[in-house]
Amino acid sequence: MIEIRTPRLILRRWHDDDLAPMADINADPLVMRWIGDGSVHDLDQTAEAIERWEEEWDDEGFGLFAVELLASGELAGFAGLSVPEYLPEALPDVEISWRLGRQFWGQGYASEAAQAVLEFALQDRGLDRVIAIDRIGNTASENVMHKLGMTAERETTHPVTGHALCVYGIDLTEYQA
């Protein structure tokens, strides 16, 4: 069982009791406004998503970690790796992503979790390259990408929603631990 500890976080596989807090995060319109078509997700949709994330761990050897606060044990959201099948032009690259509850914003948790995931991807999983796909205008996520050392590579359009996206990337040769 893979678990990553940072100074303030535990990144781990999903537990049954993560469903309700993750559903609360997914039900927040401010959290979801930059994701997909911007609609919130209910409990059933969140359960299906967690099931897919766990299947990706089994299929790919990586996935989305549950992000837990070390001090309190609260679920803050997720950070991890996935295959961006929704954007075929990005394949075969692997995407790093994160989503935290609003009460956890502005405290450096996203950057801390994403840095740990990037290190996991490049050093533990042996990936040569990682991308991040951002809806243009999401400056909070763009800031995290810059902190990771990622650079904007190209703009594109989401094939379903039509939203303008920017693909960021980093190669193993550019990575600074």
N, C-alpha and C positions, 0 to 999 in steps of 0.2 A: 504494500500500500504506500503510494507516494504521498509524502507530506513535506512541505517547505515551510520553514520558520524564518521570519524576518524579525527585526527588533520589536515590531508591534503586532504582527499578524501571523496567522497560521493559514496556509493554503493547503486544502485537503480535498479528498473526495466527498461526495454528497451523502448526508444522513437523512433519514425520514423526517426528522424534526426541522430540517431546513426548508421544507416546502412552504409553510405558512409565512415565515419572514421573507422568503424570496418572492412569494406571491404579493406581499405588501409592497415590495420594491417595484415589481412589475405593474402594479395597479396605480402607481403615481404618475400622473400625466407629465410632470416636469422631468422625471427620470426618463420617460419613454419618448419624449418629444423628438429626439435625434435618431431614434432606432426604428428601422423599417419604415412603415408608413406613419409612425408616430402614435399608433393606438396602444392603449394599455392592454395588459394580459390578465386574465382571471386565474383562479386557482387551478382549474383543469388545464389551461394552456401552459401554466408554469410547471405543472406535474409532467406534462408531455415534453416540455423543453428539458427538464432535468433528466428525464429518461433518455432523451436523445444525446445529451451531453455525456451521460455515463456510457452509452453505447459507443460513442466516439472514442472514449478511453480504451474500451475493449478492442475496437477496430483499428485505431491509429497509434495507440500507445501514448496519446496525449489527449487533453480535453480542457474543459473549463473547471477550474478549481472553485470550490466554495471558499470564500474569504471570511475568516473569523477573526475577531479582535482578540488578541492574546490576553489582554487584561480582564475582559468581561465575558468572553465566550459568545458575544453577540455575532450573528451573521450580518456582515456588512454588504455582501453581494457576491460577485464572482470576478475572476480574472483568469485568463488562460488562453489556450490555443485551439483553433478549429480550422477546418477546411472550408474556405469561403465559397461554397457551392452556389450561393445566390448570385455570385458575380463570376461567371465562367471565364471571363477574360483574365482573371487573376490567378487561375489555376496554372500550375500545380503548387503555387505558393501556399504557405500556412499563415493564417492571420492570428495576431494577438489582439485580444479585446478585454474589456472590463465593463462592469456595471455595478455601481454602488448606490445604496440608499441615500437619499438627500441629506439625512442627518450626518452622513459620513463624508460629505463633500468638503473641500477646502482645508483638509487636514493632512494632505500628502499621502493618504492611504492608497489612492489609485496609482500614483507613481511608485510607491514602495512595492505594491503587489505586482505591477507590470514589470518593474525591474527584475524581480525574482522570477517571473515567468519567462522573460527574455533570456536570462541566464540559464534557466532550465532548458529552454528550446535549443540554444546554441551550444551549451556545454554538455548537458545530460542526454538530450535527445539527438544530438548530432546534426541538427538542421544547419544548412549553410546560409539561410536567408529567412527573414520573417518580415511580413508586411502588416500594416494596420490600414483599415479602410474607414474613412471618416466622412461624415456628411459635412459638406462645406458650411462653415459658420459655427461649428461646434468647437469654440475656442478652448474650452476646458480640456477636451480630448486632444486637441492639437498641441496644447502645452505639455501634456504627458508624453506625446510622441516625440516632441523636441527634447524633453529631458532624457528619453531613452536613446537619443542620438539618431533617431530616424529622420529621413529627409523626404520631402514631398517629391514624388516621381512623376505623377501624371494625374490629370483630372479625367473623370468619366461620368457616366450616368447610371443610376441604379436601373436595371432592366425591368423592374416591376413598378416601382414607385415614381420613377422619373427624376428623383432627387439628384442634385449634383454631388458627386463624391470626389474625394482626393485619396489616392493610394500613396501611402508612405512606405518606405522600406529601409532595411538595414541588413547588410551582409556580415557574415562572421568576421571578415577582414576589417570591418569598420567598428566592430563592437569593442567597447572599453568597459571592463567589469568594474 
